[in-house]
Amino acid sequence: MKKTAAVLLTAILAAAQQGAPPQQPEPAAAQSGVAKFSTSLNLVVETVTVNDKNGKAIDGLKASDFTITENGAPQKIAFCEFQRLPEPGDSTANFSTRPEAAAPQSAAPKPAAPKPATPPAPSVTAAQIAPEAPGDLRYRDKRLLALYFDMSAMQVPDQLRAFTATLKFLKTQTTPADLIAIMQFTNGAVKVLQDFTADRDQLLYVLNNMITASEGLDENADDASSSDTGSSFGQDDGEFNIFNTDRQLSALETAVKMLGTLNEKKALIYFASGLRLNGVDNQAQLRATLNAAIRANVAMFPIDARGLVASAPLGDATQGSQGGGAMYSGGAAVAMMNGFQKSQDTLYALAADTGGKAMFDYNDLSMGIVQAQKATSSYYVLGYYTSNTTPDGKFRRISISLKEFPSAKLDYRQGYFGPKEFTRFTQADKERQLEDALMLGDPITDLTIAMEVNYFQLNRAEYYVPVVMKIPGSELALARKGGAERTVIDFIGEIKDEYNTTIQNIRDKVDIKLSGETAAELQKRQIQYDTGYTLLPGKYTIKVLARDAETGRIGTFMNTFVIPNLNKETQRIPISSVVLSGQRIPLSDALYTAGKDKEQVTNPLVNEGQKLIPSVTRVFNKNRDMYVYLQAYEPAAETVQPLVAYVTFYRGAKKAFETQPLPVTEGINNRLKTVPLKFSIALNNLPPGRYSCQVTVLDPKGQKAAFWQAPVMLVQ
């Protein structure tokens, strides 16, 4: 039988949490004569419930009363602390609105401050679970309950039931020892709406905001303006379901890792409308989520927000009719029942393997929160520094016993998975690392990444968007120093629209040789990844991560860009974005371009077998020519109208250089009447320094103009 009353926390020091191997003592420095030593320790924290034969908690035990072994090896207990939690039935009073501001009993009550007419302005920074500082006792003798709402897995009626149950619990079923946090998974991100607090008014305020502004409550599935969430990832239904389940589990993993910054026992109340695995495709992420919860000392209490469901054998009116003989033989009804049960099996596994308890088929969802409340009783916090420092990621079994009180019952987590260094990661581990890093709000910046996003109109509706990323070759010096012959740069990312819906995914890699002539070029050249997408006009956000597969170092680039609707441009000449480049090479020589073997037909930067490489950093060598490329569009003209364009360099307010006006009388024969504008500019007569580069396009016949300007740097 699963032990559910206690949970284990393995709190790893910062270096170990990142998967770094324990540092061994370094040899003495020969030149300085000073020996330098460094080491890291893995702190393991166990929470243990100790009850007598009557079920009452035993108080007054010390560290010397416990014995802990890890894989049979005795461990020295570093600290022992008792957390005294009153049972929910011990007190009928709920916690106060401002417990930290409560006056002593002997003091005269002060009049309550009037409530502001309008709620306070929200913080400009995202809320987080605040970690405990050394010596911080604010969570001592407190019951920590985190309410987690998976909005992506609940229909509107289920959301309303979950919110109603939470309101009931907050108003009538809380105790003075309860501290509550509210978390939400929506639009692909885990958000902490409220850190742990006993302020009931603040919790109710946050919950009411969720009711009115949560995902889906302001949309009607029959409304033409509603979002099409079924194609967010761009895959078919089968692939979407696989990745969607992985994303839900990965979001849970992110949530428990946030809670892992606190040493006390935590209960995560997980509201969802079931969670169904897709065969073996989601097993790796499920195991990673369970391991994270065990290490973070989090017990999960899933609540099926669907409540007690009574469905028709072939489905209700929200489902289409099945076809084939299965609807007559009973196979369709059996398959539907099995699918419903499988959606609950995953919730049961999350609860059973983390020390929690799931609640199914019950309409009063608040009882699930009370269930988690009652399960968290008084317990001991024991900590020890494990003697096993091998970062192998293997399971380590723990045994705890009492030297006295032979009749006492001990409930605790039976083991944990040790840390694992990057060199021991499996392929599944590496994929999860990238996915986790992509979901983090705080970007990882171990690698330096620069990016440029451009746009060129393809037709009246669509735009081709080339994306170019560059990483300095010197960033791979660490991998080369380690003796690696080659490495792989993994890229992962996504493009979201202004409604936070994922429009495009990025997943690719570049194989880099680290020996021979290629290695000698790394210090001078750059690793480039380029790809392209077809998008509609609008505002987008792009987030891309790059990882050196040899060392595990990750870099993040985030940016917001806008694709204008050039069809509405009537006052000026509609032009594309402007590309500045310092090199133009044959496609076969694009050494560090991941997409060089892909179709380049729609890429306007490819012309006559030559590819224009955008200068992402806009730093140019004055001894090499600079190339300028853009497109102008004349969709209303019957034939291509002559245009005049020129490039000007300004240094401060003074004009430093200007090209001769370039008359363009020919264009691409398409509906947009696309006119390509190309410049090749010699920079050898300009002194090094900072300039403003301006491109001017004139339409003498139509009396229109267009201007573009950006800063550039010239170096010797």
Buried (B, 14 or more C-beta within 10 A) or exposed (E): EEBBBBBBBBBBBEBBBBBBBBEEEEEEEEEEEEEEEEEBBBBBBBBBBBBEEEEEBBEEBEBEBBEBEBBEEEBEBBEBEBBEBBEBEEEEEBBEBBEEEEEEEEEEEEEEEEEEEEEEEEEEEEBEBEEBEEEEEEBEBBBBBBBBBBBBBBBBEBBBBBBBBBBBBBEEBBBBBBBBBBBBBBBBBBBBBBBBBBBBEBBBEBBEBBBEEBBBBEEEEEEEEEBEBEBBBEBEEEEBBBBBBBBBBBBBBBBBBBBBEBBBBBBBBBBBBBBBBBEEBBEBBBBBBBBBBBBBBBBBBBBBBBBEEEEEEBBEEEEEEBEEEBBEEEEBBEEBEEEBEBBBBBBBBBBBBBBBBBBBEBEBBBBBBBBBBEBBBBBBBBBBBBEBBBBEBEEBEBBBEBEEBEEBBBBBBBBBBBBBBBEBBEEEBBBBBBBBBBBBEEBBEBBEBBBBBBBBBBEEEBBBBBBBBBBBBBBBBBBBEEEBEBBEBBBBBBBBBEEBBBBBBBEBBBEBBBEEEBBEBBEEBBBBBBBBBEBEBBEBBBBBBBBBBBBBBBBBBEEEBEBBBBBEBEEEBBBBBBBBBBBBBEEEEBBBBBBBEEEBEEBBBBBEEEBBBBBBBBEBBBEEBBBBBBBBBBBEBEEBBBBBBBBBBBBEEEEBBEBEEBEBEEBEEEEBBBBBBEBEBEBEEBEEEEBBBBBBBBBEEEEBBBEBEEEBEBEE
